[in-house]
Amino acid sequence: MIEVRINYQGNQIVSFQVKGHAGFAPAGQDIYCAGVSAVAQTTLLGLCINLSKQPEYQVEEGWLQCYLPAELDQEDMEKAQIILSTMEAGMLAMKDAYSNFIKLEVRRS
């Protein structure tokens, strides 16, 4: 099972984590892992390219976590929220279509 967690602080997404494998097919051939991985890595790339401060992130086999920098100005935070809310919409659509392989948790604080 692929587990995606999106963390909010107030009404803003501040971090996300993706871990696990779908187990649908062998590594490198699993379409569910590939889909989730593409969305997560594109989100990270979008943040790195578009923000003046780099997010904190860690990428390993079956694991990606990303945290926004603590002090983003308003313009960067707006850019980050567009990128992250688009990721959330994509992950939600995949979870709804393939709930046997993808779990999505949204945490709010």
C-alpha positions as CSV (number, residue, x, y, z in Angstrom):
1,M,0.0,0.0,0.0
2,I,1.2,3.5,-0.9
3,E,0.6,5.9,2.0
4,V,0.4,9.6,1.3
5,R,0.1,12.1,4.1
6,I,-0.5,15.8,3.6
7,N,-0.1,18.1,6.6
8,Y,-1.8,21.4,7.0
9,Q,-1.1,24.2,9.5
10,G,-4.3,26.3,9.5
11,N,-5.4,26.5,5.9
12,Q,-2.0,26.0,4.3
13,I,-0.2,22.8,3.3
14,V,3.2,22.8,5.0
15,S,4.5,19.3,4.3
16,F,3.8,15.9,2.6
17,Q,5.1,12.4,2.8
18,V,4.8,9.5,0.5
19,K,5.9,6.0,1.5
20,G,5.5,2.4,0.6
21,H,4.8,0.4,-2.5
22,A,1.6,-0.6,-4.1
23,G,2.6,-4.2,-4.7
24,F,0.7,-4.4,-7.9
25,A,3.7,-5.4,-10.0
26,P,7.4,-5.8,-9.7
27,A,9.5,-2.8,-8.9
28,G,9.9,-0.6,-12.0
29,Q,6.7,-2.0,-13.5
30,D,4.1,-0.9,-11.0
31,I,1.8,1.7,-12.6
32,Y,0.4,2.9,-9.2
33,C,3.8,3.5,-7.8
34,A,4.9,5.3,-11.0
35,G,1.8,7.5,-10.9
36,V,2.2,8.5,-7.3
37,S,5.9,9.0,-7.6
38,A,5.5,11.2,-10.7
39,V,3.1,13.5,-8.9
40,A,5.2,13.7,-5.7
41,Q,8.5,14.2,-7.5
42,T,7.0,16.8,-9.9
43,T,5.6,18.6,-6.8
44,L,9.0,18.7,-5.2
45,L,10.6,19.9,-8.4
46,G,8.0,22.6,-8.8
47,L,8.7,23.9,-5.3
48,C,12.4,23.8,-5.9
49,I,12.2,25.8,-9.1
50,N,9.6,28.3,-8.1
51,L,10.4,29.2,-4.5
52,S,13.2,31.6,-3.5
53,K,14.0,29.3,-0.5
54,Q,14.4,25.6,-1.1
55,P,12.1,23.1,0.7
56,E,13.6,20.6,3.1
57,Y,13.2,17.1,1.6
58,Q,14.4,13.6,1.7
59,V,14.1,11.0,-1.1
60,E,14.9,7.3,-0.7
61,E,13.6,4.1,-2.1
62,G,9.9,4.0,-1.3
63,W,10.0,7.3,0.6
64,L,9.7,11.0,-0.1
65,Q,9.1,13.7,2.4
66,C,9.0,17.5,1.8
67,Y,8.6,20.4,4.2
68,L,8.2,24.0,3.3
69,P,10.8,26.4,4.7
70,A,9.7,28.0,7.9
71,E,9.7,31.6,6.8
72,L,8.3,32.0,3.3
73,D,7.2,35.4,2.1
74,Q,3.6,35.8,1.0
75,E,4.4,35.5,-2.7
76,D,6.3,32.2,-2.2
77,M,3.6,30.9,0.1
78,E,1.0,31.5,-2.6
79,K,3.1,29.8,-5.2
80,A,3.7,26.8,-2.8
81,Q,0.0,26.5,-2.1
82,I,-0.9,26.4,-5.8
83,I,1.7,23.6,-6.4
84,L,0.7,21.7,-3.2
85,S,-3.0,21.9,-3.7
86,T,-2.6,20.6,-7.2
87,M,-0.6,17.7,-5.8
88,E,-3.4,17.1,-3.3
89,A,-6.0,17.1,-6.0
90,G,-4.0,14.5,-8.1
91,M,-3.4,12.3,-5.1
92,L,-7.0,12.4,-4.1
93,A,-8.1,11.5,-7.6
94,M,-5.7,8.5,-7.7
95,K,-6.8,7.4,-4.2
96,D,-10.5,7.6,-5.2
97,A,-9.8,5.5,-8.3
98,Y,-7.3,3.0,-6.8
99,S,-8.1,2.8,-3.1
100,N,-6.8,-0.8,-2.9
101,F,-3.3,0.5,-3.6
102,I,-3.2,4.1,-2.4
103,K,-4.2,5.6,1.0
104,L,-4.4,9.3,1.6
105,E,-4.4,11.0,5.0
106,V,-4.8,14.7,5.5
107,R,-3.8,16.1,8.9
108,R,-4.8,19.5,10.1
109,S,-3.4,21.4,13.0
